[in-house]
């Protein structure tokens, strides 16, 4: 798996505000890494998913909309 290209695709979705697609791509990539027993890839996509959640929080979270 090309982790860099998958991460770039996820970021493109986040940049466009399509968090659903970003999360799906990141989760699919995480699962592919799991199947390949690529723990470093799994860890990277967990970080990416956390980034998606942070972006959602920044845009929609109540602390930011008060």
PAGU-611346 format. One record per atom (N, C-alpha, C): residue number from 1; residue in three letters; chain; atom name; y, z, x. Coordinates in nm, 4 decimals, m for minus. Example, Ala and Ser with C-alpha at 12.3 -4.5 7.8 and 13.67 -1.06 7.14 Angstrom:
// PAGU-611346
{pt 1, 'ALA', 'A', 'N', {m0.5690, 0.7800, 1.3190}}
{pt 1, 'ALA', 'A', 'CA', {m0.4500, 0.7800, 1.2300}}
{pt 1, 'ALA', 'A', 'C', {m0.3300, 0.7800, 1.3200}}
{pt 2, 'SER', 'A', 'N', {m0.2250, 0.7080, 1.2850}}
{pt 2, 'SER', 'A', 'CA', {m0.1060, 0.7140, 1.3670}}
{pt 2, 'SER', 'A', 'C', {0.0030, 0.7870, 1.2900}}
// end
This chain:
// PAGU-611346
{pt 1, 'UNK', 'A', 'N', {m0.1184, 0.0000, 0.0845}}
{pt 1, 'UNK', 'A', 'CA', {0.0000, 0.0000, 0.0000}}
{pt 1, 'UNK', 'A', 'C', {0.1240, 0.0000, 0.0885}}
{pt 2, 'UNK', 'A', 'N', {0.2209, m0.0775, 0.0463}}
{pt 2, 'UNK', 'A', 'CA', {0.3490, m0.0817, 0.1174}}
{pt 2, 'UNK', 'A', 'C', {0.4413, 0.0231, 0.0542}}
{pt 3, 'UNK', 'A', 'N', {0.4415, 0.1401, 0.1132}}
{pt 3, 'UNK', 'A', 'CA', {0.5160, 0.2534, 0.0579}}
{pt 3, 'UNK', 'A', 'C', {0.6653, 0.2227, 0.0524}}
{pt 4, 'UNK', 'A', 'N', {0.7168, 0.1569, 0.1552}}
{pt 4, 'UNK', 'A', 'CA', {0.8605, 0.1272, 0.1586}}
{pt 4, 'UNK', 'A', 'C', {0.9016, 0.0351, 0.0437}}
{pt 5, 'UNK', 'A', 'N', {0.8227, m0.0675, 0.0160}}
{pt 5, 'UNK', 'A', 'CA', {0.8609, m0.1588, m0.0921}}
{pt 5, 'UNK', 'A', 'C', {0.8478, m0.0913, m0.2284}}
{pt 6, 'UNK', 'A', 'N', {0.7474, m0.0065, m0.2448}}
{pt 6, 'UNK', 'A', 'CA', {0.7337, 0.0671, m0.3711}}
{pt 6, 'UNK', 'A', 'C', {0.8505, 0.1642, m0.3891}}
{pt 7, 'UNK', 'A', 'N', {0.8873, 0.2331, m0.2820}}
{pt 7, 'UNK', 'A', 'CA', {1.0004, 0.3267, m0.2885}}
{pt 7, 'UNK', 'A', 'C', {1.1296, 0.2518, m0.3202}}
{pt 8, 'UNK', 'A', 'N', {1.1459, 0.1340, m0.2632}}
{pt 8, 'UNK', 'A', 'CA', {1.2646, 0.0521, m0.2910}}
{pt 8, 'UNK', 'A', 'C', {1.2680, 0.0114, m0.4380}}
{pt 9, 'UNK', 'A', 'N', {1.1536, m0.0284, m0.4923}}
{pt 9, 'UNK', 'A', 'CA', {1.1463, m0.0662, m0.6332}}
{pt 9, 'UNK', 'A', 'C', {1.1826, 0.0520, m0.7226}}
{pt 10, 'UNK', 'A', 'N', {1.1309, 0.1687, m0.6909}}
{pt 10, 'UNK', 'A', 'CA', {1.1640, 0.2890, m0.7680}}
{pt 10, 'UNK', 'A', 'C', {1.3147, 0.3128, m0.7654}}
{pt 11, 'UNK', 'A', 'N', {1.3749, 0.3032, m0.6475}}
{pt 11, 'UNK', 'A', 'CA', {1.5188, 0.3262, m0.6343}}
{pt 11, 'UNK', 'A', 'C', {1.5992, 0.2245, m0.7142}}
{pt 12, 'UNK', 'A', 'N', {1.5537, 0.1013, m0.7179}}
{pt 12, 'UNK', 'A', 'CA', {1.6231, m0.0009, m0.7968}}
{pt 12, 'UNK', 'A', 'C', {1.6230, 0.0365, m0.9452}}
{pt 13, 'UNK', 'A', 'N', {1.5110, 0.0864, m0.9944}}
{pt 13, 'UNK', 'A', 'CA', {1.5054, 0.1302, m1.1339}}
{pt 13, 'UNK', 'A', 'C', {1.5978, 0.2491, m1.1577}}
{pt 14, 'UNK', 'A', 'N', {1.5988, 0.3446, m1.0661}}
{pt 14, 'UNK', 'A', 'CA', {1.6876, 0.4609, m1.0804}}
{pt 14, 'UNK', 'A', 'C', {1.8326, 0.4149, m1.0813}}
{pt 15, 'UNK', 'A', 'N', {1.8673, 0.3247, m0.9906}}
{pt 15, 'UNK', 'A', 'CA', {2.0052, 0.2751, m0.9828}}
{pt 15, 'UNK', 'A', 'C', {2.0500, 0.2095, m1.1132}}
{pt 16, 'UNK', 'A', 'N', {1.9557, 0.1494, m1.1840}}
{pt 16, 'UNK', 'A', 'CA', {1.9877, 0.0854, m1.3121}}
{pt 16, 'UNK', 'A', 'C', {1.9750, 0.1819, m1.4302}}
{pt 17, 'UNK', 'A', 'N', {1.9356, 0.3059, m1.4019}}
{pt 17, 'UNK', 'A', 'CA', {1.9217, 0.4048, m1.5077}}
{pt 17, 'UNK', 'A', 'C', {1.7923, 0.3929, m1.5857}}
{pt 18, 'UNK', 'A', 'N', {1.6974, 0.3171, m1.5349}}
{pt 18, 'UNK', 'A', 'CA', {1.5687, 0.3009, m1.6020}}
{pt 18, 'UNK', 'A', 'C', {1.4703, 0.4018, m1.5420}}
{pt 19, 'UNK', 'A', 'N', {1.4883, 0.5273, m1.5817}}
{pt 19, 'UNK', 'A', 'CA', {1.4098, 0.6365, m1.5249}}
{pt 19, 'UNK', 'A', 'C', {1.2632, 0.6298, m1.5660}}
{pt 20, 'UNK', 'A', 'N', {1.2375, 0.5799, m1.6842}}
{pt 20, 'UNK', 'A', 'CA', {1.0995, 0.5674, m1.7315}}
{pt 20, 'UNK', 'A', 'C', {1.0206, 0.4754, m1.6391}}
{pt 21, 'UNK', 'A', 'N', {1.0759, 0.3597, m1.6090}}
{pt 21, 'UNK', 'A', 'CA', {1.0085, 0.2657, m1.5194}}
{pt 21, 'UNK', 'A', 'C', {0.9974, 0.3241, m1.3789}}
{pt 22, 'UNK', 'A', 'N', {1.1029, 0.3886, m1.3324}}
{pt 22, 'UNK', 'A', 'CA', {1.1009, 0.4488, m1.1986}}
{pt 22, 'UNK', 'A', 'C', {0.9881, 0.5505, m1.1879}}
{pt 23, 'UNK', 'A', 'N', {0.9772, 0.6359, m1.2876}}
{pt 23, 'UNK', 'A', 'CA', {0.8728, 0.7383, m1.2858}}
{pt 23, 'UNK', 'A', 'C', {0.7342, 0.6747, m1.2910}}
{pt 24, 'UNK', 'A', 'N', {0.7172, 0.5742, m1.3770}}
{pt 24, 'UNK', 'A', 'CA', {0.5860, 0.5092, m1.3883}}
{pt 24, 'UNK', 'A', 'C', {0.5439, 0.4435, m1.2578}}
{pt 25, 'UNK', 'A', 'N', {0.6360, 0.3733, m1.1933}}
{pt 25, 'UNK', 'A', 'CA', {0.6035, 0.3088, m1.0658}}
{pt 25, 'UNK', 'A', 'C', {0.5685, 0.4142, m0.9607}}
{pt 26, 'UNK', 'A', 'N', {0.6485, 0.5208, m0.9533}}
{pt 26, 'UNK', 'A', 'CA', {0.6233, 0.6257, m0.8546}}
{pt 26, 'UNK', 'A', 'C', {0.4897, 0.6951, m0.8804}}
{pt 27, 'UNK', 'A', 'N', {0.4599, 0.7229, m1.0050}}
{pt 27, 'UNK', 'A', 'CA', {0.3335, 0.7891, m1.0369}}
{pt 27, 'UNK', 'A', 'C', {0.2149, 0.6973, m1.0092}}
{pt 28, 'UNK', 'A', 'N', {0.2279, 0.5707, m1.0409}}
{pt 28, 'UNK', 'A', 'CA', {0.1210, 0.4755, m1.0103}}
{pt 28, 'UNK', 'A', 'C', {0.0983, 0.4652, m0.8596}}
{pt 29, 'UNK', 'A', 'N', {0.2068, 0.4634, m0.7837}}
{pt 29, 'UNK', 'A', 'CA', {0.1944, 0.4574, m0.6386}}
{pt 29, 'UNK', 'A', 'C', {0.1306, 0.5845, m0.5845}}
{pt 30, 'UNK', 'A', 'N', {0.1687, 0.6989, m0.6387}}
{pt 30, 'UNK', 'A', 'CA', {0.1077, 0.8257, m0.5982}}
{pt 30, 'UNK', 'A', 'C', {m0.0434, 0.8202, m0.6228}}
{pt 31, 'UNK', 'A', 'N', {m0.0827, 0.7729, m0.7385}}
{pt 31, 'UNK', 'A', 'CA', {m0.2257, 0.7649, m0.7707}}
{pt 31, 'UNK', 'A', 'C', {m0.2981, 0.6668, m0.6797}}
{pt 32, 'UNK', 'A', 'N', {m0.2337, 0.5559, m0.6435}}
{pt 32, 'UNK', 'A', 'CA', {m0.2947, 0.4609, m0.5505}}
{pt 32, 'UNK', 'A', 'C', {m0.3149, 0.5269, m0.4144}}
{pt 33, 'UNK', 'A', 'N', {m0.2178, 0.6032, m0.3712}}
{pt 33, 'UNK', 'A', 'CA', {m0.2315, 0.6756, m0.2446}}
{pt 33, 'UNK', 'A', 'C', {m0.3446, 0.7771, m0.2517}}
{pt 34, 'UNK', 'A', 'N', {m0.3572, 0.8435, m0.3651}}
{pt 34, 'UNK', 'A', 'CA', {m0.4680, 0.9391, m0.3816}}
{pt 34, 'UNK', 'A', 'C', {m0.6020, 0.8686, m0.3689}}
{pt 35, 'UNK', 'A', 'N', {m0.6155, 0.7524, m0.4341}}
{pt 35, 'UNK', 'A', 'CA', {m0.7412, 0.6780, m0.4275}}
{pt 35, 'UNK', 'A', 'C', {m0.7722, 0.6347, m0.2846}}
{pt 36, 'UNK', 'A', 'N', {m0.6681, 0.6045, m0.2078}}
{pt 36, 'UNK', 'A', 'CA', {m0.6853, 0.5618, m0.0689}}
{pt 36, 'UNK', 'A', 'C', {m0.6941, 0.6805, 0.0274}}
{pt 37, 'UNK', 'A', 'N', {m0.6896, 0.8009, m0.0277}}
{pt 37, 'UNK', 'A', 'CA', {m0.6912, 0.9247, 0.0513}}
{pt 37, 'UNK', 'A', 'C', {m0.5795, 0.9256, 0.1558}}
{pt 38, 'UNK', 'A', 'N', {m0.4620, 0.8795, 0.1128}}
{pt 38, 'UNK', 'A', 'CA', {m0.3422, 0.8746, 0.1973}}
{pt 38, 'UNK', 'A', 'C', {m0.2524, 0.9921, 0.1590}}
{pt 39, 'UNK', 'A', 'N', {m0.2765, 1.1072, 0.2198}}
{pt 39, 'UNK', 'A', 'CA', {m0.2025, 1.2283, 0.1835}}
{pt 39, 'UNK', 'A', 'C', {m0.0540, 1.2151, 0.2145}}
{pt 40, 'UNK', 'A', 'N', {m0.0197, 1.1483, 0.3232}}
{pt 40, 'UNK', 'A', 'CA', {0.1220, 1.1295, 0.3555}}
{pt 40, 'UNK', 'A', 'C', {0.1907, 1.0478, 0.2461}}
{pt 41, 'UNK', 'A', 'N', {0.1232, 0.9474, 0.1934}}
{pt 41, 'UNK', 'A', 'CA', {0.1780, 0.8682, 0.0836}}
{pt 41, 'UNK', 'A', 'C', {0.1933, 0.9509, m0.0427}}
{pt 42, 'UNK', 'A', 'N', {0.0931, 1.0323, m0.0729}}
{pt 42, 'UNK', 'A', 'CA', {0.1012, 1.1222, m0.1891}}
{pt 42, 'UNK', 'A', 'C', {0.2230, 1.2118, m0.1764}}
{pt 43, 'UNK', 'A', 'N', {0.2372, 1.2726, m0.0590}}
{pt 43, 'UNK', 'A', 'CA', {0.3514, 1.3623, m0.0367}}
{pt 43, 'UNK', 'A', 'C', {0.4838, 1.2876, m0.0524}}
{pt 44, 'UNK', 'A', 'N', {0.4905, 1.1655, m0.0025}}
{pt 44, 'UNK', 'A', 'CA', {0.6143, 1.0860, m0.0125}}
{pt 44, 'UNK', 'A', 'C', {0.6478, 1.0577, m0.1584}}
{pt 45, 'UNK', 'A', 'N', {0.5495, 1.0211, m0.2383}}
{pt 45, 'UNK', 'A', 'CA', {0.5788, 0.9898, m0.3783}}
{pt 45, 'UNK', 'A', 'C', {0.6064, 1.1153, m0.4608}}
{pt 46, 'UNK', 'A', 'N', {0.5539, 1.2284, m0.4205}}
{pt 46, 'UNK', 'A', 'CA', {0.5945, 1.3537, m0.4854}}
{pt 46, 'UNK', 'A', 'C', {0.7422, 1.3777, m0.4586}}
{pt 47, 'UNK', 'A', 'N', {0.7872, 1.3544, m0.3362}}
{pt 47, 'UNK', 'A', 'CA', {0.9301, 1.3661, m0.3046}}
{pt 47, 'UNK', 'A', 'C', {1.0129, 1.2686, m0.3873}}
{pt 48, 'UNK', 'A', 'N', {0.9642, 1.1474, m0.4006}}
{pt 48, 'UNK', 'A', 'CA', {1.0362, 1.0456, m0.4780}}
{pt 48, 'UNK', 'A', 'C', {1.0459, 1.0875, m0.6243}}
{pt 49, 'UNK', 'A', 'N', {0.9377, 1.1393, m0.6803}}
{pt 49, 'UNK', 'A', 'CA', {0.9391, 1.1847, m0.8199}}
{pt 49, 'UNK', 'A', 'C', {1.0381, 1.2998, m0.8363}}
{pt 50, 'UNK', 'A', 'N', {1.0428, 1.3906, m0.7402}}
{pt 50, 'UNK', 'A', 'CA', {1.1429, 1.4972, m0.7450}}
{pt 50, 'UNK', 'A', 'C', {1.2845, 1.4390, m0.7463}}
{pt 51, 'UNK', 'A', 'N', {1.3052, 1.3335, m0.6686}}
{pt 51, 'UNK', 'A', 'CA', {1.4351, 1.2668, m0.6664}}
{pt 51, 'UNK', 'A', 'C', {1.4709, 1.2062, m0.8008}}
{pt 52, 'UNK', 'A', 'N', {1.3714, 1.1507, m0.8696}}
{pt 52, 'UNK', 'A', 'CA', {1.3947, 1.0951, m1.0033}}
{pt 52, 'UNK', 'A', 'C', {1.4363, 1.2069, m1.0985}}
{pt 53, 'UNK', 'A', 'N', {1.3664, 1.3188, m1.0919}}
{pt 53, 'UNK', 'A', 'CA', {1.4002, 1.4335, m1.1771}}
{pt 53, 'UNK', 'A', 'C', {1.5414, 1.4830, m1.1460}}
{pt 54, 'UNK', 'A', 'N', {1.5766, 1.4885, m1.0180}}
{pt 54, 'UNK', 'A', 'CA', {1.7117, 1.5302, m0.9804}}
{pt 54, 'UNK', 'A', 'C', {1.8166, 1.4342, m1.0357}}
{pt 55, 'UNK', 'A', 'N', {1.7871, 1.3053, m1.0327}}
{pt 55, 'UNK', 'A', 'CA', {1.8805, 1.2062, m1.0877}}
{pt 55, 'UNK', 'A', 'C', {1.8949, 1.2234, m1.2392}}
{pt 56, 'UNK', 'A', 'N', {1.7843, 1.2491, m1.3071}}
{pt 56, 'UNK', 'A', 'CA', {1.7902, 1.2759, m1.4510}}
{pt 56, 'UNK', 'A', 'C', {1.8736, 1.3998, m1.4801}}
{pt 57, 'UNK', 'A', 'N', {1.8531, 1.5031, m1.4027}}
{pt 57, 'UNK', 'A', 'CA', {1.9288, 1.6261, m1.4204}}
{pt 57, 'UNK', 'A', 'C', {2.0771, 1.6016, m1.3974}}
{pt 58, 'UNK', 'A', 'N', {2.1106, 1.5283, m1.2936}}
{pt 58, 'UNK', 'A', 'CA', {2.2503, 1.5017, m1.2624}}
{pt 58, 'UNK', 'A', 'C', {2.3190, 1.4228, m1.3746}}
{pt 59, 'UNK', 'A', 'N', {2.2429, 1.3324, m1.4356}}
{pt 59, 'UNK', 'A', 'CA', {2.3046, 1.2490, m1.5400}}
{pt 59, 'UNK', 'A', 'C', {2.3017, 1.3143, m1.6776}}
{pt 60, 'UNK', 'A', 'N', {2.1948, 1.3846, m1.7085}}
{pt 60, 'UNK', 'A', 'CA', {2.1765, 1.4318, m1.8456}}
{pt 60, 'UNK', 'A', 'C', {2.1658, 1.5830, m1.8616}}
{pt 61, 'UNK', 'A', 'N', {2.1495, 1.6571, m1.7535}}
{pt 61, 'UNK', 'A', 'CA', {2.1287, 1.8012, m1.7625}}
{pt 61, 'UNK', 'A', 'C', {2.2488, 1.8733, m1.8212}}
{pt 62, 'UNK', 'A', 'N', {2.2218, 1.9807, m1.8946}}
{pt 62, 'UNK', 'A', 'CA', {2.3279, 2.0536, m1.9637}}
{pt 62, 'UNK', 'A', 'C', {2.4278, 2.1175, m1.8670}}
{pt 63, 'UNK', 'A', 'N', {2.3831, 2.1560, m1.7486}}
{pt 63, 'UNK', 'A', 'CA', {2.4757, 2.2153, m1.6522}}
{pt 63, 'UNK', 'A', 'C', {2.5821, 2.1146, m1.6089}}
{pt 64, 'UNK', 'A', 'N', {2.5509, 1.9894, m1.6153}}
{pt 64, 'UNK', 'A', 'CA', {2.6419, 1.8850, m1.5691}}
{pt 64, 'UNK', 'A', 'C', {2.7265, 1.8274, m1.6828}}
{pt 65, 'UNK', 'A', 'N', {2.6908, 1.8634, m1.8040}}
{pt 65, 'UNK', 'A', 'CA', {2.7617, 1.8093, m1.9210}}
{pt 65, 'UNK', 'A', 'C', {2.8471, 1.9134, m1.9909}}
{pt 66, 'UNK', 'A', 'N', {2.8555, 2.0306, m1.9324}}
{pt 66, 'UNK', 'A', 'CA', {2.9313, 2.1398, m1.9973}}
{pt 66, 'UNK', 'A', 'C', {3.0805, 2.1212, m1.9816}}
// end
